[in-house]
């Protein structure tokens, strides 16, 4: 069960990180001398805040992102403090970590990002539904992650975070 729990925790952080991904592509394009034809989207920049989870646990979180043509790429940094209660599958704290990921916004509303993904952890498929949005002024990012654990666990944890643009 501990393998399932730790695998689920890594999947959760990866899923939350899907609102961001690697900044390497933007750095390569900028250093190549080619001017960007597209304007940066509302997810562009660095956001910092807190994610909240089970048992009123909280952890600092930072996202460094690029947003071009509906593609959001960046890096997620999660600090210590987030706790996960996976029902019969166990309880544990998530260690601090960094993850890269990417995602897409809706063409009709570039301020909203929604994703569904599945991770296989110790033979169990764990789904996650992510919804995030950037405020009209572009300075606040709100994200919600709903984790779909196997029925044997008995509950599906959810997490939310509010981050402010710092750059």
Secondary structure by P-SEA (a helix, b strand, c coil): caaaaaaaaaaaaaaaacccccaaaaaaaaaaccccccccccccbbbbbbbbccccbbbbbbbbbcccccbbbbbbbbbcbbbbbccccbbbbbccbbbbbccccccccccccccccccccccbbbbbbbbbbbcccccbbbbbbbbbccccccbbbbbbbbbbbcc
